[in-house]
């Protein structure tokens, strides 16, 4: 039995149930109803709790994955942002270094040119314009010891298309020697390097047509060396 009667009552009920099948059937029906209700009272909360636990686990899992995804996206964005910033700073630094190097090179070159121009061993040779170009003028600086030469354009006629200037040194009785080229655009008041020449009897600048290669004297100077 289910513990609802005393032992004597239970024995009497079992005796009557064995004598009368109707009573046994009623007992079985009542027992099944009570057991089914008891089982439902046990299983439904268990199922409900199991479902709630699974639902909580799913929610926690989804929340965790979402937080991880957000964190990963944030880290990726920070990474690419820092990388882009580093690249920009690196490029800016490279540009600054190039400017400093260019300025340093320019300053060094200007210092060397200034020392050369104001050296007591440097002489100045002025080339005046020929008959067709009387206003043309060029200054050549020459180191009397080493023969180093530099040219400064003061005034030269504008070159036609396909033309350029050649600088020649006259070393009679030796043949004339080409010591420099001046191609457009001309840089007035800038210095052009020429090939070193120690002994020279004269200097001449010719206008050269690149098609005919016919020279036209523009400036000259007689040195008497």
Secondary structure, 3 states (H helix, E strand, C coil): CCCCCCHHHHHHHHHHHHHCHHHHHHHHHHHHHHHHHHHHHHHHHHHHHHHHHHHHHHHHHHHHHHHHHHHHHHHHHHHHHHHHHHHHHHHHHHHHHHHHHHHHHHHHHHHHHHHHHCCCCEEEEEEEECHHHCCCEEEEEEECCCCCEEEEEEECCCCCCCEEEEEEEECCCCCCEEEEEECCCCCCCCEEEECCCCCCCEEEEEEEECCCCCEEEEEEEECCC
